[in-house]
Amino acid sequence: TPRPPSAPPSHCLTEAEGLNSRECSPDMLGLQEMDLQRDEGVDNEDFMQKVSDQTKVIQQGLKTLRGEVDNPLRVLDIGQEAIVLSGLNRQAGESLKNIKNLYDETKYLKSYLEKLEAKVHYDMALRRKTAYRPPWYRRLLFISLLVCAGSFAWRRHDQTSFE
């Protein structure tokens, strides 16, 4: 049977179905609990992929909600409509604030990662250009060992010059 126009969106539950008011279950939106407390830590690429996937799911959910709000077959009395629209308006404003914060954090992360990547490339190029020079005391020790080894070899070869 078709869903009555005044029913909540299909991905939301009502009090009779087990939730307090019109709350959406994350499982109904296709959201999965991310396992952030693993022993080896978070796989950063996997985490960012999940964030991207979740934003796509949220975007699709908002399109569905917009379609249901625009549905001309919805029949609510004026009082109910005002309450529903007021709640949706408040939640939309709060969502926009959260989305802006997420956007700002993601933009900052992207610029930070670009700077880190540029620094790594610069360090790699610099490392290729710059030859390794051991400290002065290691060079002195090496030269001393060479002189001693040369003296020893010369003495074994020509003992008359050392007397």
Wavefront OBJ file of the C-alpha trace (Angstrom):
o trace
v 0.000 0.000 0.000
v 1.250 3.501 -0.713
v 2.547 5.482 2.219
v 0.170 8.215 3.406
v 1.436 11.724 2.604
v 1.543 12.697 6.287
v 3.835 9.758 7.175
v 7.447 10.476 8.036
v 10.081 9.912 5.363
v 10.763 6.261 4.687
v 14.215 6.384 6.269
v 12.897 7.763 9.586
v 11.180 6.012 12.478
v 8.344 7.313 14.612
v 7.753 6.745 18.335
v 5.602 3.727 17.566
v 8.503 2.170 15.658
v 10.952 2.591 18.515
v 12.563 6.044 18.438
v 11.622 9.238 20.305
v 10.061 11.520 17.663
v 11.208 11.623 14.037
v 14.822 10.512 14.430
v 16.696 8.926 11.584
v 18.648 5.797 12.273
v 22.194 5.899 10.873
v 21.775 2.338 9.579
v 18.712 3.415 7.615
v 20.728 6.083 5.831
v 23.385 3.555 4.949
v 25.851 4.983 7.463
v 28.193 2.571 9.143
v 29.942 3.028 12.480
v 33.583 3.802 11.731
v 36.058 1.769 13.729
v 38.364 4.501 14.998
v 39.656 2.655 18.060
v 41.792 0.017 16.370
v 45.076 -1.076 17.907
v 47.139 -0.037 14.904
v 45.429 3.362 14.625
v 43.338 4.867 11.865
v 44.107 4.268 8.204
v 44.054 7.887 7.043
v 43.234 7.172 3.386
v 40.433 4.801 4.368
v 39.065 7.377 6.824
v 39.015 10.147 4.204
v 37.334 7.764 1.715
v 34.646 7.018 4.317
v 34.128 10.752 4.918
v 33.701 11.241 1.179
v 31.269 8.320 0.930
v 29.241 9.591 3.890
v 28.925 13.084 2.395
v 27.537 11.504 -0.778
v 25.021 9.515 1.292
v 24.005 12.671 3.182
v 23.616 14.562 -0.090
v 21.345 11.825 -1.461
v 19.328 11.871 1.780
v 18.847 15.631 1.480
v 17.632 15.233 -2.108
v 15.113 12.648 -0.911
v 13.955 14.922 1.915
v 13.600 17.859 -0.472
v 11.508 15.680 -2.785
v 9.224 14.682 0.080
v 8.823 18.284 1.266
v 8.001 19.394 -2.285
v 5.516 16.536 -2.754
v 2.091 18.110 -3.539
v 0.298 14.997 -2.247
v 1.283 15.777 1.352
v -1.818 16.625 3.308
v -1.120 18.238 6.671
v -3.179 20.867 8.389
v -1.668 24.348 8.622
v -0.581 23.936 12.277
v 1.229 20.676 11.636
v 2.828 22.076 8.491
v 4.129 25.123 10.400
v 5.621 22.942 13.151
v 7.250 20.543 10.669
v 8.636 23.381 8.540
v 9.927 25.256 11.590
v 11.765 22.163 12.807
v 13.155 21.432 9.368
v 14.258 25.058 8.994
v 16.057 24.985 12.358
v 17.742 21.664 11.551
v 18.730 22.913 8.079
v 20.409 25.963 9.634
v 22.277 23.812 12.117
v 23.279 21.420 9.319
v 24.610 24.313 7.245
v 26.731 25.462 10.186
v 28.129 21.938 10.651
v 28.744 21.560 6.913
v 30.600 24.888 6.861
v 32.763 23.741 9.779
v 33.446 20.428 8.009
v 34.274 22.331 4.806
v 36.671 24.644 6.663
v 38.397 21.719 8.406
v 38.700 19.779 5.148
v 40.026 22.846 3.307
v 42.618 23.425 6.053
v 43.602 19.736 5.979
v 44.003 19.827 2.191
v 46.228 22.924 2.264
v 48.284 21.457 5.130
v 48.742 18.195 3.214
v 49.797 20.136 0.109
v 52.420 21.991 2.166
v 53.681 18.724 3.664
v 53.864 17.124 0.232
v 55.811 20.100 -1.150
v 58.195 19.946 1.818
v 58.786 16.217 1.296
v 59.507 16.764 -2.404
v 61.854 19.633 -1.547
v 63.651 17.538 1.093
v 64.020 14.638 -1.347
v 65.451 16.924 -4.035
v 67.791 18.545 -1.525
v 68.938 15.157 -0.242
v 69.775 14.049 -3.798
v 71.819 17.213 -4.416
v 73.681 17.358 -1.104
v 76.445 14.802 -0.557
v 76.831 13.326 2.901
v 79.859 14.712 4.737
v 80.903 12.953 7.909
v 81.814 15.073 10.932
v 85.402 16.318 11.300
v 86.347 13.855 14.036
v 85.328 10.863 11.882
v 87.385 12.186 8.988
v 90.364 12.717 11.323
v 89.981 9.174 12.689
v 89.824 7.752 9.176
v 92.965 9.636 8.081
v 94.788 8.523 11.246
v 93.867 4.900 10.569
v 95.113 5.222 6.993
v 98.432 6.701 8.169
v 98.840 3.909 10.749
v 97.973 1.171 8.244
v 100.343 2.703 5.674
v 103.151 2.958 8.243
v 102.607 -0.639 9.321
v 102.649 -1.901 5.733
v 105.746 0.142 4.905
v 107.557 -1.141 8.014
v 106.813 -4.781 7.117
v 107.930 -4.173 3.565
v 111.067 -2.116 4.251
v 112.304 -2.533 7.835
v 115.652 -0.827 7.240
v 114.107 2.626 6.864
v 112.530 2.454 10.322
v 115.772 1.834 12.233
l 1 2 3 4 5 6 7 8 9 10 11 12 13 14 15 16 17 18 19 20 21 22 23 24 25 26 27 28 29 30 31 32 33 34 35 36 37 38 39 40 41 42 43 44 45 46 47 48 49 50 51 52 53 54 55 56 57 58 59 60 61 62 63 64 65 66 67 68 69 70 71 72 73 74 75 76 77 78 79 80 81 82 83 84 85 86 87 88 89 90 91 92 93 94 95 96 97 98 99 100 101 102 103 104 105 106 107 108 109 110 111 112 113 114 115 116 117 118 119 120 121 122 123 124 125 126 127 128 129 130 131 132 133 134 135 136 137 138 139 140 141 142 143 144 145 146 147 148 149 150 151 152 153 154 155 156 157 158 159 160 161 162 163
